[in-house]
Structure formats: C-alpha cells, structure tokens
C-alpha cells in the first residue's frame, strides 16, 4: 500500500491512530544504525565494491 493509503487506513475501530513504524530501523545492528541515509548507503556500497575488486585480484 502507498504511504497515504496506510495513513488514511491507519486508525483502529475506536478511532485511535495506529502507530507508524516505517521510519524505525528494521534491525539494531551497528551497520544499519551507522548508515542513516541514502548518501551514506551509496558511499558504503562504493567502498565495498572497491574492496571486493581488490580481493578478487589477489
């Protein structure tokens, strides 16, 4: 479902809003806690690709 539909449907039968957990991290490991946005994720993946290339050439 799209975010707007989720928010519109996000009320239970007694009229209280349902808690939105979409912004919460899915895990509590140190990697997911240290990468906070897309820019940091892109930098991490670029560095990882470099390390993988170096390891393959050894």
mmCIF file as Biopython writes it, N, C-alpha, C and O atoms, coordinates in Angstrom:
data_model
#
loop_
_atom_site.group_PDB
_atom_site.id
_atom_site.type_symbol
_atom_site.label_atom_id
_atom_site.label_alt_id
_atom_site.label_comp_id
_atom_site.label_asym_id
_atom_site.label_entity_id
_atom_site.label_seq_id
_atom_site.pdbx_PDB_ins_code
_atom_site.Cartn_x
_atom_site.Cartn_y
_atom_site.Cartn_z
_atom_site.occupancy
_atom_site.B_iso_or_equiv
_atom_site.auth_seq_id
_atom_site.auth_asym_id
_atom_site.pdbx_PDB_model_num
ATOM 1   N N  . UNK A ? 1  ? 0.840   -1.185  0.000  1.0 0.0 1  A 1 
ATOM 2   C CA . UNK A ? 1  ? 0.000   0.000   0.000  1.0 0.0 1  A 1 
ATOM 3   C C  . UNK A ? 1  ? 0.883   1.245   0.000  1.0 0.0 1  A 1 
ATOM 4   O O  . UNK A ? 1  ? 2.002   1.227   0.512  1.0 0.0 1  A 1 
ATOM 5   N N  . UNK A ? 2  ? 0.378   2.293   -0.565 1.0 0.0 2  A 1 
ATOM 6   C CA . UNK A ? 2  ? 1.144   3.534   -0.554 1.0 0.0 2  A 1 
ATOM 7   C C  . UNK A ? 2  ? 1.083   4.159   0.831  1.0 0.0 2  A 1 
ATOM 8   O O  . UNK A ? 2  ? 0.237   3.799   1.649  1.0 0.0 2  A 1 
ATOM 9   N N  . UNK A ? 3  ? 1.968   5.077   1.080  1.0 0.0 3  A 1 
ATOM 10  C CA . UNK A ? 3  ? 2.057   5.732   2.389  1.0 0.0 3  A 1 
ATOM 11  C C  . UNK A ? 3  ? 0.758   6.455   2.735  1.0 0.0 3  A 1 
ATOM 12  O O  . UNK A ? 3  ? 0.307   6.389   3.879  1.0 0.0 3  A 1 
ATOM 13  N N  . UNK A ? 4  ? 0.138   7.155   1.753  1.0 0.0 4  A 1 
ATOM 14  C CA . UNK A ? 4  ? -1.102  7.889   2.022  1.0 0.0 4  A 1 
ATOM 15  C C  . UNK A ? 4  ? -2.248  6.950   2.380  1.0 0.0 4  A 1 
ATOM 16  O O  . UNK A ? 4  ? -3.041  7.236   3.277  1.0 0.0 4  A 1 
ATOM 17  N N  . UNK A ? 5  ? -2.327  5.823   1.668  1.0 0.0 5  A 1 
ATOM 18  C CA . UNK A ? 5  ? -3.386  4.854   1.969  1.0 0.0 5  A 1 
ATOM 19  C C  . UNK A ? 5  ? -3.162  4.256   3.351  1.0 0.0 5  A 1 
ATOM 20  O O  . UNK A ? 5  ? -4.110  4.048   4.108  1.0 0.0 5  A 1 
ATOM 21  N N  . UNK A ? 6  ? -1.890  3.978   3.678  1.0 0.0 6  A 1 
ATOM 22  C CA . UNK A ? 6  ? -1.584  3.431   5.002  1.0 0.0 6  A 1 
ATOM 23  C C  . UNK A ? 6  ? -1.990  4.424   6.091  1.0 0.0 6  A 1 
ATOM 24  O O  . UNK A ? 6  ? -2.561  4.038   7.111  1.0 0.0 6  A 1 
ATOM 25  N N  . UNK A ? 7  ? -1.691  5.702   5.867  1.0 0.0 7  A 1 
ATOM 26  C CA . UNK A ? 7  ? -2.042  6.701   6.874  1.0 0.0 7  A 1 
ATOM 27  C C  . UNK A ? 7  ? -3.555  6.876   6.972  1.0 0.0 7  A 1 
ATOM 28  O O  . UNK A ? 7  ? -4.098  7.012   8.068  1.0 0.0 7  A 1 
ATOM 29  N N  . UNK A ? 8  ? -4.238  6.873   5.816  1.0 0.0 8  A 1 
ATOM 30  C CA . UNK A ? 8  ? -5.687  7.027   5.831  1.0 0.0 8  A 1 
ATOM 31  C C  . UNK A ? 8  ? -6.350  5.833   6.498  1.0 0.0 8  A 1 
ATOM 32  O O  . UNK A ? 8  ? -7.346  5.993   7.204  1.0 0.0 8  A 1 
ATOM 33  N N  . UNK A ? 9  ? -5.817  4.652   6.284  1.0 0.0 9  A 1 
ATOM 34  C CA . UNK A ? 9  ? -6.391  3.447   6.874  1.0 0.0 9  A 1 
ATOM 35  C C  . UNK A ? 9  ? -5.823  3.186   8.265  1.0 0.0 9  A 1 
ATOM 36  O O  . UNK A ? 9  ? -6.194  2.208   8.914  1.0 0.0 9  A 1 
ATOM 37  N N  . UNK A ? 10 ? -4.929  4.053   8.722  1.0 0.0 10 A 1 
ATOM 38  C CA . UNK A ? 10 ? -4.202  3.801   9.949  1.0 0.0 10 A 1 
ATOM 39  C C  . UNK A ? 10 ? -4.927  4.131   11.231 1.0 0.0 10 A 1 
ATOM 40  O O  . UNK A ? 10 ? -4.298  4.605   12.177 1.0 0.0 10 A 1 
ATOM 41  N N  . UNK A ? 11 ? -6.202  3.905   11.302 1.0 0.0 11 A 1 
ATOM 42  C CA . UNK A ? 11 ? -6.960  4.109   12.526 1.0 0.0 11 A 1 
ATOM 43  C C  . UNK A ? 11 ? -7.663  2.810   12.884 1.0 0.0 11 A 1 
ATOM 44  O O  . UNK A ? 11 ? -8.241  2.147   12.023 1.0 0.0 11 A 1 
ATOM 45  N N  . UNK A ? 12 ? -7.609  2.451   14.165 1.0 0.0 12 A 1 
ATOM 46  C CA . UNK A ? 12 ? -8.311  1.241   14.570 1.0 0.0 12 A 1 
ATOM 47  C C  . UNK A ? 12 ? -9.789  1.562   14.805 1.0 0.0 12 A 1 
ATOM 48  O O  . UNK A ? 12 ? -10.205 2.706   14.625 1.0 0.0 12 A 1 
ATOM 49  N N  . UNK A ? 13 ? -10.562 0.594   15.192 1.0 0.0 13 A 1 
ATOM 50  C CA . UNK A ? 13 ? -12.023 0.760   15.262 1.0 0.0 13 A 1 
ATOM 51  C C  . UNK A ? 13 ? -12.485 1.743   16.334 1.0 0.0 13 A 1 
ATOM 52  O O  . UNK A ? 13 ? -13.622 2.212   16.273 1.0 0.0 13 A 1 
ATOM 53  N N  . UNK A ? 14 ? -11.645 2.068   17.310 1.0 0.0 14 A 1 
ATOM 54  C CA . UNK A ? 14 ? -12.061 3.028   18.338 1.0 0.0 14 A 1 
ATOM 55  C C  . UNK A ? 14 ? -11.560 4.437   18.030 1.0 0.0 14 A 1 
ATOM 56  O O  . UNK A ? 14 ? -11.690 5.333   18.863 1.0 0.0 14 A 1 
ATOM 57  N N  . UNK A ? 15 ? -10.988 4.643   16.836 1.0 0.0 15 A 1 
ATOM 58  C CA . UNK A ? 15 ? -10.594 5.977   16.411 1.0 0.0 15 A 1 
ATOM 59  C C  . UNK A ? 15 ? -9.219  6.414   16.853 1.0 0.0 15 A 1 
ATOM 60  O O  . UNK A ? 15 ? -8.871  7.584   16.688 1.0 0.0 15 A 1 
ATOM 61  N N  . UNK A ? 16 ? -8.423  5.519   17.411 1.0 0.0 16 A 1 
ATOM 62  C CA . UNK A ? 16 ? -7.065  5.884   17.801 1.0 0.0 16 A 1 
ATOM 63  C C  . UNK A ? 16 ? -6.124  5.594   16.634 1.0 0.0 16 A 1 
ATOM 64  O O  . UNK A ? 16 ? -6.254  4.560   15.978 1.0 0.0 16 A 1 
ATOM 65  N N  . UNK A ? 17 ? -5.172  6.503   16.369 1.0 0.0 17 A 1 
ATOM 66  C CA . UNK A ? 17 ? -4.249  6.250   15.261 1.0 0.0 17 A 1 
ATOM 67  C C  . UNK A ? 17 ? -3.363  5.038   15.546 1.0 0.0 17 A 1 
ATOM 68  O O  . UNK A ? 17 ? -2.953  4.793   16.680 1.0 0.0 17 A 1 
ATOM 69  N N  . UNK A ? 18 ? -3.085  4.295   14.484 1.0 0.0 18 A 1 
ATOM 70  C CA . UNK A ? 18 ? -2.183  3.151   14.577 1.0 0.0 18 A 1 
ATOM 71  C C  . UNK A ? 18 ? -0.766  3.692   14.504 1.0 0.0 18 A 1 
ATOM 72  O O  . UNK A ? 18 ? -0.490  4.605   13.725 1.0 0.0 18 A 1 
ATOM 73  N N  . UNK A ? 19 ? 0.121   3.148   15.294 1.0 0.0 19 A 1 
ATOM 74  C CA . UNK A ? 19 ? 1.498   3.623   15.331 1.0 0.0 19 A 1 
ATOM 75  C C  . UNK A ? 19 ? 2.191   3.363   13.998 1.0 0.0 19 A 1 
ATOM 76  O O  . UNK A ? 19 ? 2.147   2.250   13.475 1.0 0.0 19 A 1 
ATOM 77  N N  . UNK A ? 20 ? 2.829   4.396   13.451 1.0 0.0 20 A 1 
ATOM 78  C CA . UNK A ? 20 ? 3.579   4.274   12.201 1.0 0.0 20 A 1 
ATOM 79  C C  . UNK A ? 20 ? 5.011   3.897   12.542 1.0 0.0 20 A 1 
ATOM 80  O O  . UNK A ? 20 ? 5.722   4.677   13.175 1.0 0.0 20 A 1 
ATOM 81  N N  . UNK A ? 21 ? 5.441   2.714   12.132 1.0 0.0 21 A 1 
ATOM 82  C CA . UNK A ? 21 ? 6.786   2.244   12.441 1.0 0.0 21 A 1 
ATOM 83  C C  . UNK A ? 21 ? 7.681   2.227   11.205 1.0 0.0 21 A 1 
ATOM 84  O O  . UNK A ? 21 ? 8.770   1.654   11.257 1.0 0.0 21 A 1 
ATOM 85  N N  . UNK A ? 22 ? 7.260   2.832   10.101 1.0 0.0 22 A 1 
ATOM 86  C CA . UNK A ? 22 ? 8.021   2.754   8.866  1.0 0.0 22 A 1 
ATOM 87  C C  . UNK A ? 22 ? 9.377   3.455   8.952  1.0 0.0 22 A 1 
ATOM 88  O O  . UNK A ? 22 ? 10.288  3.080   8.213  1.0 0.0 22 A 1 
ATOM 89  N N  . UNK A ? 23 ? 9.549   4.437   9.803  1.0 0.0 23 A 1 
ATOM 90  C CA . UNK A ? 23 ? 10.816  5.154   9.908  1.0 0.0 23 A 1 
ATOM 91  C C  . UNK A ? 23 ? 11.787  4.488   10.882 1.0 0.0 23 A 1 
ATOM 92  O O  . UNK A ? 23 ? 12.941  4.904   10.979 1.0 0.0 23 A 1 
ATOM 93  N N  . UNK A ? 24 ? 11.347  3.484   11.588 1.0 0.0 24 A 1 
ATOM 94  C CA . UNK A ? 24 ? 12.205  2.821   12.550 1.0 0.0 24 A 1 
ATOM 95  C C  . UNK A ? 24 ? 13.108  1.824   11.838 1.0 0.0 24 A 1 
ATOM 96  O O  . UNK A ? 24 ? 12.686  1.190   10.871 1.0 0.0 24 A 1 
ATOM 97  N N  . UNK A ? 25 ? 14.353  1.677   12.306 1.0 0.0 25 A 1 
ATOM 98  C CA . UNK A ? 25 ? 15.248  0.715   11.675 1.0 0.0 25 A 1 
ATOM 99  C C  . UNK A ? 25 ? 14.719  -0.709  11.839 1.0 0.0 25 A 1 
ATOM 100 O O  . UNK A ? 25 ? 14.090  -1.037  12.845 1.0 0.0 25 A 1 
ATOM 101 N N  . UNK A ? 26 ? 14.981  -1.539  10.846 1.0 0.0 26 A 1 
ATOM 102 C CA . UNK A ? 26 ? 14.491  -2.911  10.883 1.0 0.0 26 A 1 
ATOM 103 C C  . UNK A ? 26 ? 15.330  -3.790  11.794 1.0 0.0 26 A 1 
ATOM 104 O O  . UNK A ? 26 ? 14.858  -4.825  12.265 1.0 0.0 26 A 1 
ATOM 105 N N  . UNK A ? 27 ? 16.559  -3.393  12.045 1.0 0.0 27 A 1 
ATOM 106 C CA . UNK A ? 27 ? 17.396  -4.177  12.939 1.0 0.0 27 A 1 
ATOM 107 C C  . UNK A ? 27 ? 18.226  -3.234  13.796 1.0 0.0 27 A 1 
ATOM 108 O O  . UNK A ? 27 ? 18.285  -2.033  13.536 1.0 0.0 27 A 1 
ATOM 109 N N  . UNK A ? 28 ? 18.851  -3.777  14.798 1.0 0.0 28 A 1 
ATOM 110 C CA . UNK A ? 28 ? 19.635  -2.955  15.720 1.0 0.0 28 A 1 
ATOM 111 C C  . UNK A ? 28 ? 21.131  -3.213  15.579 1.0 0.0 28 A 1 
ATOM 112 O O  . UNK A ? 28 ? 21.893  -2.941  16.507 1.0 0.0 28 A 1 
ATOM 113 N N  . UNK A ? 29 ? 21.564  -3.738  14.421 1.0 0.0 29 A 1 
ATOM 114 C CA . UNK A ? 29 ? 22.987  -3.982  14.271 1.0 0.0 29 A 1 
ATOM 115 C C  . UNK A ? 29 ? 23.720  -2.666  13.999 1.0 0.0 29 A 1 
ATOM 116 O O  . UNK A ? 29 ? 23.106  -1.686  13.578 1.0 0.0 29 A 1 
ATOM 117 N N  . UNK A ? 30 ? 25.013  -2.648  14.235 1.0 0.0 30 A 1 
ATOM 118 C CA . UNK A ? 30 ? 25.774  -1.404  14.145 1.0 0.0 30 A 1 
ATOM 119 C C  . UNK A ? 30 ? 25.827  -0.851  12.727 1.0 0.0 30 A 1 
ATOM 120 O O  . UNK A ? 30 ? 25.896  0.366   12.552 1.0 0.0 30 A 1 
ATOM 121 N N  . UNK A ? 31 ? 25.797  -1.711  11.708 1.0 0.0 31 A 1 
ATOM 122 C CA . UNK A ? 31 ? 25.845  -1.221  10.337 1.0 0.0 31 A 1 
ATOM 123 C C  . UNK A ? 31 ? 24.577  -0.452  9.987  1.0 0.0 31 A 1 
ATOM 124 O O  . UNK A ? 31 ? 24.652  0.643   9.429  1.0 0.0 31 A 1 
ATOM 125 N N  . UNK A ? 32 ? 23.427  -1.007  10.306 1.0 0.0 32 A 1 
ATOM 126 C CA . UNK A ? 32 ? 22.182  -0.313  9.972  1.0 0.0 32 A 1 
ATOM 127 C C  . UNK A ? 32 ? 21.993  0.947   10.811 1.0 0.0 32 A 1 
ATOM 128 O O  . UNK A ? 32 ? 21.296  1.870   10.392 1.0 0.0 32 A 1 
ATOM 129 N N  . UNK A ? 33 ? 22.604  0.993   11.983 1.0 0.0 33 A 1 
ATOM 130 C CA . UNK A ? 33 ? 22.498  2.200   12.802 1.0 0.0 33 A 1 
ATOM 131 C C  . UNK A ? 33 ? 23.471  3.281   12.328 1.0 0.0 33 A 1 
ATOM 132 O O  . UNK A ? 33 ? 23.217  4.467   12.536 1.0 0.0 33 A 1 
ATOM 133 N N  . UNK A ? 34 ? 24.588  2.887   11.688 1.0 0.0 34 A 1 
ATOM 134 C CA . UNK A ? 34 ? 25.568  3.881   11.255 1.0 0.0 34 A 1 
ATOM 135 C C  . UNK A ? 34 ? 25.246  4.459   9.885  1.0 0.0 34 A 1 
ATOM 136 O O  . UNK A ? 34 ? 25.661  5.579   9.586  1.0 0.0 34 A 1 
ATOM 137 N N  . UNK A ? 35 ? 24.517  3.729   9.043  1.0 0.0 35 A 1 
ATOM 138 C CA . UNK A ? 35 ? 24.103  4.248   7.737  1.0 0.0 35 A 1 
ATOM 139 C C  . UNK A ? 35 ? 22.723  4.851   7.909  1.0 0.0 35 A 1 
ATOM 140 O O  . UNK A ? 35 ? 21.730  4.137   8.049  1.0 0.0 35 A 1 
ATOM 141 N N  . UNK A ? 36 ? 22.674  6.185   7.897  1.0 0.0 36 A 1 
ATOM 142 C CA . UNK A ? 36 ? 21.433  6.870   8.251  1.0 0.0 36 A 1 
ATOM 143 C C  . UNK A ? 36 ? 20.645  7.397   7.066  1.0 0.0 36 A 1 
ATOM 144 O O  . UNK A ? 36 ? 19.480  7.766   7.218  1.0 0.0 36 A 1 
ATOM 145 N N  . UNK A ? 37 ? 21.260  7.441   5.880  1.0 0.0 37 A 1 
ATOM 146 C CA . UNK A ? 37 ? 20.527  7.972   4.729  1.0 0.0 37 A 1 
ATOM 147 C C  . UNK A ? 37 ? 21.073  7.375   3.438  1.0 0.0 37 A 1 
ATOM 148 O O  . UNK A ? 37 ? 22.029  6.600   3.463  1.0 0.0 37 A 1 
ATOM 149 N N  . UNK A ? 38 ? 20.466  7.736   2.314  1.0 0.0 38 A 1 
ATOM 150 C CA . UNK A ? 38 ? 20.843  7.165   1.019  1.0 0.0 38 A 1 
ATOM 151 C C  . UNK A ? 38 ? 22.270  7.546   0.632  1.0 0.0 38 A 1 
ATOM 152 O O  . UNK A ? 38 ? 22.988  6.725   0.061  1.0 0.0 38 A 1 
ATOM 153 N N  . UNK A ? 39 ? 22.691  8.765   0.929  1.0 0.0 39 A 1 
ATOM 154 C CA . UNK A ? 39 ? 24.046  9.192   0.580  1.0 0.0 39 A 1 
ATOM 155 C C  . UNK A ? 39 ? 25.080  8.319   1.285  1.0 0.0 39 A 1 
ATOM 156 O O  . UNK A ? 39 ? 26.047  7.875   0.665  1.0 0.0 39 A 1 
ATOM 157 N N  . UNK A ? 40 ? 24.881  8.074   2.568  1.0 0.0 40 A 1 
ATOM 158 C CA . UNK A ? 40 ? 25.809  7.226   3.318  1.0 0.0 40 A 1 
ATOM 159 C C  . UNK A ? 40 ? 25.768  5.791   2.814  1.0 0.0 40 A 1 
ATOM 160 O O  . UNK A ? 40 ? 26.801  5.122   2.782  1.0 0.0 40 A 1 
ATOM 161 N N  . UNK A ? 41 ? 24.595  5.304   2.418  1.0 0.0 41 A 1 
ATOM 162 C CA . UNK A ? 41 ? 24.480  3.952   1.874  1.0 0.0 41 A 1 
ATOM 163 C C  . UNK A ? 41 ? 25.221  3.846   0.542  1.0 0.0 41 A 1 
ATOM 164 O O  . UNK A ? 41 ? 25.900  2.851   0.287  1.0 0.0 41 A 1 
ATOM 165 N N  . UNK A ? 42 ? 25.094  4.864   -0.302 1.0 0.0 42 A 1 
ATOM 166 C CA . UNK A ? 42 ? 25.801  4.859   -1.580 1.0 0.0 42 A 1 
ATOM 167 C C  . UNK A ? 42 ? 27.311  4.871   -1.383 1.0 0.0 42 A 1 
ATOM 168 O O  . UNK A ? 42 ? 28.036  4.166   -2.085 1.0 0.0 42 A 1 
ATOM 169 N N  . UNK A ? 43 ? 27.790  5.673   -0.425 1.0 0.0 43 A 1 
ATOM 170 C CA . UNK A ? 43 ? 29.226  5.698   -0.132 1.0 0.0 43 A 1 
ATOM 171 C C  . UNK A ? 43 ? 29.715  4.350   0.380  1.0 0.0 43 A 1 
ATOM 172 O O  . UNK A ? 43 ? 30.788  3.887   -0.007 1.0 0.0 43 A 1 
ATOM 173 N N  . UNK A ? 44 ? 28.934  3.724   1.246  1.0 0.0 44 A 1 
ATOM 174 C CA . UNK A ? 44 ? 29.309  2.414   1.772  1.0 0.0 44 A 1 
ATOM 175 C C  . UNK A ? 44 ? 29.386  1.382   0.653  1.0 0.0 44 A 1 
ATOM 176 O O  . UNK A ? 44 ? 30.343  0.611   0.586  1.0 0.0 44 A 1 
ATOM 177 N N  . UNK A ? 45 ? 28.383  1.362   -0.228 1.0 0.0 45 A 1 
ATOM 178 C CA . UNK A ? 45 ? 28.377  0.392   -1.325 1.0 0.0 45 A 1 
ATOM 179 C C  . UNK A ? 45 ? 29.542  0.624   -2.290 1.0 0.0 45 A 1 
ATOM 180 O O  . UNK A ? 45 ? 30.120  -0.336  -2.801 1.0 0.0 45 A 1 
ATOM 181 N N  . UNK A ? 46 ? 29.889  1.883   -2.540 1.0 0.0 46 A 1 
ATOM 182 C CA . UNK A ? 46 ? 31.025  2.179   -3.411 1.0 0.0 46 A 1 
ATOM 183 C C  . UNK A ? 46 ? 32.320  1.661   -2.794 1.0 0.0 46 A 1 
ATOM 184 O O  . UNK A ? 46 ? 33.137  1.052   -3.485 1.0 0.0 46 A 1 
ATOM 185 N N  . UNK A ? 47 ? 32.509  1.899   -1.512 1.0 0.0 47 A 1 
ATOM 186 C CA . UNK A ? 47 ? 33.711  1.416   -0.828 1.0 0.0 47 A 1 
ATOM 187 C C  . UNK A ? 47 ? 33.739  -0.109  -0.787 1.0 0.0 47 A 1 
ATOM 188 O O  . UNK A ? 47 ? 34.799  -0.714  -0.949 1.0 0.0 47 A 1 
ATOM 189 N N  . UNK A ? 48 ? 32.596  -0.725  -0.574 1.0 0.0 48 A 1 
ATOM 190 C CA . UNK A ? 48 ? 32.512  -2.185  -0.554 1.0 0.0 48 A 1 
ATOM 191 C C  . UNK A ? 48 ? 32.877  -2.765  -1.909 1.0 0.0 48 A 1 
ATOM 192 O O  . UNK A ? 48 ? 33.590  -3.766  -1.982 1.0 0.0 48 A 1 
ATOM 193 N N  . UNK A ? 49 ? 32.401  -2.152  -2.980 1.0 0.0 49 A 1 
ATOM 194 C CA . UNK A ? 49 ? 32.733  -2.628  -4.327 1.0 0.0 49 A 1 
ATOM 195 C C  . UNK A ? 49 ? 34.225  -2.539  -4.605 1.0 0.0 49 A 1 
ATOM 196 O O  . UNK A ? 49 ? 34.783  -3.423  -5.255 1.0 0.0 49 A 1 
ATOM 197 N N  . UNK A ? 50 ? 34.882  -1.486  -4.124 1.0 0.0 50 A 1 
ATOM 198 C CA . UNK A ? 50 ? 36.332  -1.344  -4.286 1.0 0.0 50 A 1 
ATOM 199 C C  . UNK A ? 50 ? 37.051  -2.475  -3.553 1.0 0.0 50 A 1 
ATOM 200 O O  . UNK A ? 50 ? 37.971  -3.086  -4.098 1.0 0.0 50 A 1 
ATOM 201 N N  . UNK A ? 51 ? 36.640  -2.746  -2.342 1.0 0.0 51 A 1 
ATOM 202 C CA . UNK A ? 51 ? 37.272  -3.812  -1.549 1.0 0.0 51 A 1 
ATOM 203 C C  . UNK A ? 51 ? 37.076  -5.167  -2.230 1.0 0.0 51 A 1 
ATOM 204 O O  . UNK A ? 51 ? 37.999  -5.982  -2.256 1.0 0.0 51 A 1 
ATOM 205 N N  . UNK A ? 52 ? 35.913  -5.412  -2.770 1.0 0.0 52 A 1 
ATOM 206 C CA . UNK A ? 52 ? 35.642  -6.678  -3.451 1.0 0.0 52 A 1 
ATOM 207 C C  . UNK A ? 52 ? 36.522  -6.812  -4.695 1.0 0.0 52 A 1 
ATOM 208 O O  . UNK A ? 52 ? 37.065  -7.886  -4.953 1.0 0.0 52 A 1 
ATOM 209 N N  . UNK A ? 53 ? 36.667  -5.730  -5.469 1.0 0.0 53 A 1 
ATOM 210 C CA . UNK A ? 53 ? 37.531  -5.772  -6.645 1.0 0.0 53 A 1 
ATOM 211 C C  . UNK A ? 53 ? 38.969  -6.076  -6.264 1.0 0.0 53 A 1 
ATOM 212 O O  . UNK A ? 53 ? 39.625  -6.890  -6.915 1.0 0.0 53 A 1 
ATOM 213 N N  . UNK A ? 54 ? 39.465  -5.432  -5.217 1.0 0.0 54 A 1 
ATOM 214 C CA . UNK A ? 54 ? 40.828  -5.656  -4.760 1.0 0.0 54 A 1 
ATOM 215 C C  . UNK A ? 54 ? 40.999  -7.111  -4.317 1.0 0.0 54 A 1 
ATOM 216 O O  . UNK A ? 54 ? 42.008  -7.736  -4.640 1.0 0.0 54 A 1 
ATOM 217 N N  . UNK A ? 55 ? 40.046  -7.644  -3.598 1.0 0.0 55 A 1 
ATOM 218 C CA . UNK A ? 55 ? 40.136  -9.017  -3.097 1.0 0.0 55 A 1 
ATOM 219 C C  . UNK A ? 55 ? 40.112  -10.024 -4.235 1.0 0.0 55 A 1 
ATOM 220 O O  . UNK A ? 55 ? 40.753  -11.069 -4.128 1.0 0.0 55 A 1 
ATOM 221 N N  . UNK A ? 56 ? 39.408  -9.755  -5.308 1.0 0.0 56 A 1 
ATOM 222 C CA . UNK A ? 56 ? 39.329  -10.684 -6.442 1.0 0.0 56 A 1 
ATOM 223 C C  . UNK A ? 56 ? 40.628  -10.741 -7.227 1.0 0.0 56 A 1 
ATOM 224 O O  . UNK A ? 56 ? 40.924  -11.755 -7.859 1.0 0.0 56 A 1 
ATOM 225 N N  . UNK A ? 57 ? 41.415  -9.654  -7.195 1.0 0.0 57 A 1 
ATOM 226 C CA . UNK A ? 57 ? 42.643  -9.605  -7.968 1.0 0.0 57 A 1 
ATOM 227 C C  . UNK A ? 57 ? 43.847  -10.177 -7.219 1.0 0.0 57 A 1 
ATOM 228 O O  . UNK A ? 57 ? 44.956  -10.179 -7.753 1.0 0.0 57 A 1 
ATOM 229 N N  . UNK A ? 58 ? 43.654  -10.648 -6.030 1.0 0.0 58 A 1 
ATOM 230 C CA . UNK A ? 58 ? 44.773  -11.226 -5.262 1.0 0.0 58 A 1 
ATOM 231 C C  . UNK A ? 58 ? 44.863  -12.701 -5.472 1.0 0.0 58 A 1 
ATOM 232 O O  . UNK A ? 58 ? 45.742  -13.352 -4.907 1.0 0.0 58 A 1 
#
